[in-house]
């Protein structure tokens, strides 16, 4: 998957979360964002914002989450003493649970898949081998006698 396809897929996820409404890919992405902003605005009138704290240790996922928050006009922050991986935000519960979090999870899965593909391809080309996880250590390396 190249970057163009990744961006197209992420835009489709956003359009799906915003729910169907228009035709035309470029217009659909803009329309999806507009519908999400309208939904957030309507929810803010009836649903009070609550402070939520997320721990997102993966830097790629955290950057994506921060970008989504800012895209919808939500201001992420950390309290003094919180870890770098902590993201805090005030948002209406229903928007967070029904829109923002599902969109983030879907986009994060897509982005991780893309990054895994690129990493595997680069390692494969550089070292002429398939990237593999470490296997289990033989018992003799662990200081355990075979029985």
N, C-alpha and C positions, 0 to 999 in steps of 0.2 A: 504494500500500500504506500503510495507516495503522499507527500504533504497535501496536495490538491484533493486527493480522495479522502484523506483524513478530515480536512476542513469541510468538505461536502457532507461527510457522514455526521460530523458534529452539528452542522446546521440542520440536518434532517432530524436529529435527536431533539434539538430545540423546537423545531416545528411540531414534532410529535407530542412533546410535553405541552406545548401551547394549544394543542388540539387543532384538527384540520380546519381550513377555512378558505384558502386561496390557491390559485394555480400559478405556475411560473416560479422557478427555483429562487432567483434573486429576490423577487417580490415576496415570496413565501417566507424567506428568512426574516426580512424586515417586518412583515406582517406578524410573524410569530413573536418577535420581540415586542412589538406594539401591544399585542394581546396579553402577553405576560405582564407588561407594565400596567396595563389597564386592570388586570386581575389583582395585582398587588395593591394598586390604588384603591380599588373597591374593598378589598379585604381590610386594608388599614382603617377604613371608616367604621367597620363593625367588629374587628378583632384587634385587641390591644397587642402591642409588641411585647415580647418576652425575651429576656436575655438567655441565649444559648451558648454553650461552650463546647467546642469540638477539639478533639486531639487528632491531628492528621500528621503523623510522623513522616510520611512519604512526601518529599519536597515537590514532586511533580503534581501530585494530587492536591496538595495544599495551595500551590500556585493557581491551579485550575479553580479551586473553590473560592479563593480570594477574588479572582477575576469575575466569577459568576456573581458573587455578592456585590461587587462594585458595579457590575453591569446593570443590576436592578436597583441601584441607588442605595444599597445597604452598606453601612460603614463598618468593616471588620476592625477589631482592636484586640489588645491583650491587656490584662491588668498587670500592674507592677509585680514582678516575681514569677509570672507565668512563663512556662517554657515557650521556646520559639515555635514549637509544633502546635501550640494552642491557638485556636482562632475563636474569638468571642464576637457575637453579633446580636443585635436586638432586631427581632422580626416577628411578624404575626405567625402564630403557630400553624395555622392552616396553610399559609403560603409556603412555609418551610417544609412541612410534611407532604403536601400534595404537589408542589411544583419544584421548588429549588433542590431539595434533597434527591428526589428521583432523577432529575436532570443531571445533577452532579454525579450520581452513581453511574448512570449510563455513559456519560461523557468520560468519566474517569476510567471505566472499563475499556472503552474504545481507545483512549490515549495510551493506557498501559499496554494494550495489545500492539499498538503501533510502535511504541518504544521498545518492547520486547523483540519485535521483528527486526528493527534497525540494529539493536544491540547484537542479536544473533548473527545477522548478516555481516556486520563489521568484524566481529570476533572470528567468524568463519573465514572471511577473506584474509584477515591479518595473520591468523595462525593456521590456516588450512585444516581446521578441524571443527567438528560440531560442538557448540557449547553444551556442557553437561554439568549437572549438579554433582557435588561430592557424594561418593558412595559411603556405606558404612565401613568403619575401620575394622580390620580383622581383630579378633579377640587378643591375639598376642601383642598387638600394638597398644591395647588398652590395659595391659598388665593382668589380664584375666587368663588363667590357665584353661586350656580346652579340656573338656571332660569327656 
